[in-house]
Amino acid sequence: MRIRLPQDDLILLPREVLSRLKEASGAELKVLVYLFAWKEAEPAELATQLGVTPAEAESALAFWRGAGLLEADDSAPKKPVPASTSLFRNYDSRTISEHLDGDKNFRACCDLVAEKLQKTLTKNDYSSLLYLCDYVGLPPEVVSGVAAYCESKGKRSMQYLMKTALSLYENDGVDSYEKLEAYLTKVEQSKTGEALVRRLCGFGDRELSPREKEFLDRWFVEWALRQDLVRFAYEKTVDAIGRPSLSYMNALLKRWYESGFLTPQDVEAKDRKADGATASSVAGYPDADEFFEAALKAGFETTD
């Protein structure tokens, strides 16, 4: 038999909550009471039990973490962050001041962001940046780098910075400055590669089709091909069929990439060694017609 004690039905909250009541939203108060009653809960459970959205539950957890009343379980994988920037403003002025005064890297990040966005940061701006650094866990130098990247694209809003940083974090795994540098290098390679192909194929400024973008991403990002090799594939394609064709170029480049050919010289050397042909042979085939037939059998018209 178990004796029921009065404290069994009590929910005890720390006195520190009183100093946060003025700034806490209804959803944030609901989440706090629920957590102190049951000790732990996932955002999905909080949303179901409290009638809030999962994003509001995530935001409430961040608010109380920022207030120092909850501790994150660092051993668990980081949860997806909410997509609406209106839910990121969850740190009170005192917490923001503590981070600005106690973390020189965070302060330097805020100063740089203010410079890149060409504005005086508001409390909500500081709260958004603290959300990225404290809750999401991005190093301040990554946030600074994202701000510089946004400025280079002519985008100078906090909302754009937030969405870009979170997209890089969730979709590309960018959680360190080294990974950010690697990502930006790929972006630049893709940009210059696209300019080359547009110029060679006469695309002008028109919008590329999804299939064309897929080809370019494959060549310049996934395979990281040199531009001179792509130009060589273009020349071979025009010589063989009399017109530019990204599908045909892709068939050539795929064969060369899988063979470990990195430069036009590698391809020409292999051609000469294979059959004594001149540089006019195509990817080791004696003539363009033979290669074209083989490429068709391999399905070069597809994006596979």
C-alpha positions in Angstrom: 0.0 0.0 0.0 1.3 3.5 -0.9 0.5 6.5 1.3 -0.5 9.5 -0.8 1.4 12.6 0.4 0.4 16.3 -0.1 3.4 17.0 -2.2 2.5 14.3 -4.7 0.1 16.8 -6.4 2.4 19.8 -6.2 4.3 21.4 -9.1 7.2 23.4 -7.7 8.6 26.2 -9.7 11.8 28.2 -8.9 11.4 31.7 -7.7 13.5 32.9 -10.7 10.4 32.4 -12.9 8.8 35.5 -11.3 11.4 37.8 -13.0 10.5 36.3 -16.4 6.7 36.5 -16.2 6.4 39.9 -17.9 8.4 38.7 -21.0 7.1 35.2 -21.2 4.3 34.3 -23.7 1.3 32.1 -22.9 2.9 29.2 -24.8 6.2 29.6 -22.9 4.4 29.5 -19.6 2.4 26.4 -20.6 5.6 24.7 -21.6 7.4 25.6 -18.3 4.6 24.3 -16.1 4.3 21.1 -18.2 8.0 20.4 -18.0 8.2 21.0 -14.2 5.3 18.6 -13.8 6.7 15.8 -16.0 10.4 16.6 -16.0 11.0 16.0 -19.7 9.0 16.0 -23.0 9.7 16.3 -26.7 8.4 19.3 -28.7 5.8 17.1 -30.5 4.4 15.9 -27.2 4.3 19.5 -25.8 2.5 20.6 -29.0 -0.1 17.8 -28.6 -0.7 18.2 -24.9 -0.7 22.0 -24.8 -2.4 23.0 -28.0 0.6 24.8 -29.4 2.6 24.2 -32.6 5.9 22.2 -32.6 7.7 25.4 -33.6 6.1 27.3 -30.6 7.2 24.5 -28.3 10.8 24.7 -29.7 10.8 28.4 -29.2 9.5 28.1 -25.6 12.2 25.6 -24.8 14.8 28.1 -26.2 13.3 30.9 -24.1 13.7 29.0 -20.8 17.1 27.7 -21.8 18.1 31.3 -22.4 16.7 32.2 -19.0 18.8 29.5 -17.4 15.9 27.4 -16.1 16.4 24.5 -18.5 19.5 22.6 -19.5 20.0 21.1 -22.9 20.9 17.4 -23.3 24.1 17.8 -25.3 24.4 14.0 -25.8 21.2 14.0 -27.9 21.1 15.0 -31.6 20.2 18.6 -32.1 16.5 19.0 -33.0 15.3 20.7 -36.2 14.8 24.4 -35.6 11.5 26.2 -36.4 11.2 27.7 -39.8 9.5 31.0 -38.8 11.8 33.7 -37.8 9.1 35.2 -35.6 9.7 32.4 -33.2 13.4 33.1 -32.7 13.0 36.2 -30.5 13.0 34.4 -27.2 15.9 35.9 -25.1 15.2 38.7 -22.6 17.3 41.8 -22.3 19.2 40.7 -19.2 20.3 37.4 -20.8 21.4 39.2 -24.0 23.4 41.7 -21.9 25.1 38.8 -20.0 26.2 37.2 -23.2 27.4 40.5 -24.7 29.4 41.3 -21.6 30.7 37.8 -21.0 31.4 36.5 -24.5 33.8 38.6 -26.5 33.3 36.4 -29.6 29.6 36.8 -29.5 30.0 40.6 -29.1 32.4 40.7 -32.1 29.9 38.7 -34.1 27.1 41.2 -33.3 29.4 44.1 -34.2 30.3 42.5 -37.6 26.6 41.7 -38.4 25.6 45.3 -37.6 28.3 46.4 -40.1 27.3 44.0 -42.8 23.6 44.7 -42.5 24.3 48.5 -42.2 22.0 49.0 -39.3 21.9 49.4 -35.5 20.9 46.1 -34.0 17.6 46.0 -32.1 16.9 43.7 -29.1 15.1 41.3 -31.5 18.2 41.3 -33.7 20.5 40.5 -30.7 18.0 37.8 -29.6 18.0 36.2 -33.1 21.8 36.1 -33.2 21.9 34.6 -29.7 19.4 32.0 -30.8 21.8 30.9 -33.6 24.9 30.8 -31.3 23.3 29.6 -28.1 20.4 27.3 -29.0 21.4 26.1 -32.5 25.0 26.0 -31.4 26.7 27.8 -34.4 30.1 29.3 -33.5 30.0 33.1 -33.7 32.6 33.0 -36.5 30.1 31.0 -38.6 27.3 33.5 -38.1 29.8 36.3 -39.0 30.8 34.4 -42.2 27.1 33.9 -43.2 26.5 37.6 -42.7 29.4 38.4 -45.0 28.1 35.9 -47.6 24.6 37.5 -47.4 26.1 41.0 -47.9 28.0 39.7 -51.0 24.6 38.8 -52.5 23.2 42.2 -51.7 20.9 40.8 -48.9 21.0 42.9 -45.8 18.2 41.8 -43.6 18.3 39.9 -40.3 15.5 37.6 -41.6 17.5 36.6 -44.7 20.6 36.0 -42.5 18.7 33.8 -40.1 17.1 31.7 -42.9 20.4 31.3 -44.7 22.3 30.2 -41.5 19.6 27.7 -40.6 19.3 26.4 -44.1 23.1 25.8 -44.2 23.0 24.2 -40.8 20.1 21.8 -41.5 20.5 21.0 -45.2 24.3 21.2 -45.7 25.6 20.4 -42.2 27.5 23.7 -41.9 28.3 23.9 -38.2 31.9 25.1 -38.3 33.9 27.7 -40.1 35.8 25.1 -42.0 32.6 23.6 -43.4 31.3 27.1 -44.3 34.5 27.8 -46.2 34.1 24.5 -48.1 30.5 25.3 -48.9 31.3 28.8 -50.2 34.1 27.4 -52.3 31.6 25.0 -54.0 29.2 27.9 -54.5 31.9 29.9 -56.2 32.9 26.9 -58.4 29.3 26.4 -59.4 28.9 30.1 -60.2 32.0 30.4 -62.4 31.2 27.0 -64.0 27.7 28.1 -64.9 29.1 31.3 -66.4 31.4 29.2 -68.6 28.7 26.9 -69.8 26.3 29.8 -70.5 29.0 31.5 -72.6 29.9 28.3 -74.5 26.4 27.1 -75.2 24.8 30.5 -75.8 22.3 30.4 -73.0 22.5 34.1 -72.3 20.7 35.2 -69.2 17.7 32.9 -69.5 16.6 30.7 -66.6 18.2 27.3 -66.6 16.0 24.3 -66.5 16.1 21.9 -63.5 17.8 19.3 -65.7 20.4 21.8 -66.8 21.0 22.9 -63.2 21.4 19.2 -62.3 24.1 18.8 -64.9 26.0 21.8 -63.8 25.8 20.9 -60.1 27.1 17.5 -60.9 30.1 18.7 -62.9 31.2 21.6 -60.8 30.0 20.7 -57.3 29.7 16.9 -57.0 32.5 16.0 -59.3 34.5 19.3 -58.9 35.6 19.1 -62.5 38.1 21.7 -63.9 36.7 24.2 -66.3 39.2 23.3 -69.0 37.9 19.7 -69.0 34.3 20.9 -69.4 35.4 23.2 -72.2 37.1 20.2 -73.8 33.9 18.2 -73.6 32.0 21.0 -75.2 34.5 21.1 -78.1 34.2 17.3 -78.6 30.5 17.5 -78.5 30.3 20.2 -81.2 32.8 18.3 -83.3 30.8 15.1 -83.0 27.2 16.3 -83.5 27.5 19.8 -84.7 25.7 21.5 -81.8 26.0 22.0 -78.0 24.3 19.3 -75.9 24.6 19.1 -72.2 23.4 15.4 -72.3 26.2 14.6 -74.7 28.7 16.5 -72.7 27.6 14.7 -69.5 28.2 11.4 -71.2 31.7 12.4 -72.0 32.4 13.9 -68.6 31.0 10.9 -66.8 33.2 8.5 -68.7 36.3 10.7 -68.1 35.5 11.2 -64.4 35.0 7.5 -63.8 38.3 6.8 -65.6 40.1 9.3 -63.4 40.9 11.8 -66.2 41.3 15.3 -64.7 42.5 17.3 -67.7 42.1 17.4 -71.5 45.7 16.1 -71.7 44.7 13.0 -69.7 42.0 12.2 -72.2 44.2 12.8 -75.2 46.9 10.6 -73.8 44.5 7.8 -73.2 43.1 8.2 -76.7 46.5 7.9 -78.3 47.5 5.0 -76.1 44.3 3.1 -76.8 44.2 3.2 -80.5 46.8 5.5 -81.9 44.1 8.0 -82.9 44.5 11.7 -82.9 43.0 14.1 -80.4 39.8 14.1 -82.5 38.8 10.7 -81.1 36.1 10.8 -78.5 36.7 9.4 -75.0 38.7 6.4 -76.4 36.4 5.6 -79.3 37.8 5.7 -82.8 35.1 8.0 -84.1 32.2 10.2 -83.0 29.6 7.9 -84.5 30.8 4.9 -82.5 30.9 6.9 -79.3 27.5 8.3 -80.0 26.0 4.9 -80.4 27.6 3.6 -77.2 26.5 6.7 -75.3 22.9 6.1 -76.4 23.1 2.5 -75.2 24.4 3.7 -71.9 21.4 6.1 -71.7 23.3 9.4 -71.9 20.0 11.2 -72.6 18.9 10.6 -69.0 20.3 12.4 -66.0 21.5 9.1 -64.4 
